Amino acid sequence: MSTVTKTLYETDFVEWADHTAELLRQGKFGEVDLEHLVEEVEGLSGSDRSAVSSQLQRMLKHLVKQQIQPQRRGRSWIVSISDALTEIESRIDNSPSLRRFAAEDLEKAYHRAVRDALRETGLQSQKMALGIPEKCPWSIDQLFEADPDTLRWE
């Protein structure tokens, strides 16, 4: 790999990406900035995983809020849950392995969602009294298939 290619990565990412693609098309593998190419490919999968995790957490947060503040349950929370699900499904349609990732990430996302829901509602001090399950009460299949308006942890 030439010093020019490495410098190009540091000064103009788009040009570097175009140049790298051209080198690959031409079969000039010895000239490819392999170190940065590997980093970028790893970053692509990380970006999708992060998006699924974020949307899963958003979905769970609003489900938790519906449980701890049933009097405030409204269309905006249902819409947020549905929008998060749509985003997750869109990613999974393009990369089916992300469903497995979502299932593996469920507990972490649930715990972050509970924390955020309690903060947003100001109910941190009442966590024990609210009966919030320690483990996520829903499976990935339930989250993806059930009507969000009917999901309860009772």
C-alpha positions, 0 to 999 in steps of 0.5 A: 500500500502506498503512503498516498493511499494511507494519507488519503484516508486521513485527509479525504475519506470519500476519495479514499473510499472511491480509490479503494473501490477502484483498486479492488475492481482492478484486482490491485489488492496489494495497493489496498489500504487493508488496515483501514478497509477492515476497520470500515467493514467492521464499522458497517456491521457495528452501525447496524447493530447499534441502530437495532440496539437503539431502536430496541431500547426506544421500543422497550422504554415506551413499553415500560412507561406504559406499564409504570404510568398507565394513566399517561398511556397514549397514541404517541407512545404506541406510535414510538413503539411502532416506529422503533419496530419498523426501523428494526424490521427494516434492518433485519430485512436487509440483514437477517442475522440482526434478529439474533443480535436483537435477541442477544441484546434484549436484556441489556436494552431492557435494563437501559430502557427501564433506567431511562423510563424511570429517569424520564418519568421521575419515578426512580425512587419508586422502582421497587413499588412499581413492580418492574421485572428484573428480566425483560418480560417479553421475548423478541418474538412477542415484541416483534409480533404482538400489538404494542397496545396489548403488551403487559408484564402482568 
